[in-house]
């Protein structure tokens, strides 16, 4: 059984990945012959200040990718986020990005960091950072928060059934 995963990233506080979000992320683990996939993360801010990742956009057919790169379709992502925002009456919003890597990873690549830094000033955000997830070839989740200028914290989740901090 998959339980919520609580991560403490000192600079932003607690991040909680809900079970359905974890299942969806792990479903897209990249096999050796597959292309990278990805999408957006959405969720809410709880009363205690925790960032709740509850929604994971499935890869859009309009996105472009190769074995070692991914470009999500902005129009599909915007539509997904707008629909969630409307259905939730504004309580569910854009939190960040996710994508796969074709091999074992322990950190985002320089390209990953540049893409996120470039997205921040172009995005409508409730905070000055994005929460990001890489799903590596083993199903490990690399979770980090990033501002325009730096990584605010990074956690590797080998076993999603336990809290990390």
Order of alpha helices (4+ residues) and beta strands (2+ residues): beta-beta-alpha-beta-beta-beta-beta-alpha-beta-alpha-beta-beta-beta
